[in-house]
Amino acid sequence: MQDFRNLKVWEKSHAFTLIIYKMTKAFPKDELYGLTSQIRRSSSSIPTNLAEGCGQSSDAQLARYVQISIGSASEVEYQLLLAKDLGYIQDSNYQDLNKDINQIKRMLIAFLKKLKT
């Protein structure tokens, strides 16, 4: 068991989630139960699963939660593309957020590899 707050990937994914929440405030109101909700849930799922995994008793169990976080990061990656294509976010914002989510995915994959060695 370890403190999730000590993980750089948790810190980065938490900060990313805060940005997503702020950004989605500008989404159309008719998306509140659609894309707004989806992208918020999938982005918050990344640090949430890391926190839950850190409460487990083995690296194997933590690794399972890291894998779930990777899946959630891939969901966010698509949802950002969808938001851009629907005109909800500007291309420059999309580029920055896409860079961030891909960095988080790389960090998660590296963490997963470390857990499995």
Buried (B, 14 or more C-beta within 10 A) or exposed (E): EEEBEEBEBBBBBBEBBEBBBEBBEEBEEEBEEEBBEBBBBBBBBBBBBBBBBBEBEEBEBBBBBBBBBBBBBEBBBEBBBEBBEEEBBEEEBBEBBBEBBEBBBEBBBEBBEEBEE
